[in-house]
C-alpha cells in the first residue's frame, strides 16, 4: 500500500481546502481536505509543471 505524505491544507474562503501529497515512488497527489482517500495522482514533475504554470498566470482566467 502506498503511503502518502500530505502537506498542510491550502484553504480559500469557507471550507475550500486542498491538500498536496507525495510518496516515495515519485508520485504527487491532490485532494480535497478531509477526503484524502479520493485524489488525483500524477508524477511529481507534472505537479511542478502545474504549479509553475499557475504561478505564471496561465490559470488566472479561473479566478
N, C-alpha and C positions, 0 to 999 in steps of 0.2 A: 504494500500500500504506500502511495506517495505521501510524504509529509510536507505540507505547505507551510512556509514561514510567512504569516500575514503581517503586514505593516499596520500602523495605526490608521484609523479611518480618515478619509478626506471627506469633509462634510460641507454642504452648502446650507441654504436656509432650510429650516424644518428638519425633516428626517432623511434628507437626500445625502446619504453617506455611501462612499465606495471604498473598497479595500483592495490593495495590490499585494500580491504574494509571489514568492519564488520557491523553487525546490532545488535539490542538489543535482538534478539532471539537466539544469539549464532552461527549465520552463518557467513561464510567467503566468500569473492568474489575475483576473479582475472579477470582483464580486460585489454585490450589494451587501453592506454591513448587516450582519445578522443572518445572512443567507449564504454563508461561505461554502455550503455543500452544493450550491448551484453557481457555477463560474464559467467564464470564457477563458480558454487557455491557448497560448502560443509560445514561441521562443522568447527568451529574454531580449534578443536582438529586435524582434518585432515590437516588443514593449518599448524599448529605447527609441526606435524609429517613430512610433506613435507619439511618444512624449515630445520628441524633437519637433515633429510636425505640428502638434498642438501649440507648443511654445512659439513656433514660427508664425502662428496666426492662421493656419490652414483650417481650423475648426471654428473660427470666430463667427461665422455665419450661423452657428448653432446657439450663440448666446442671445 
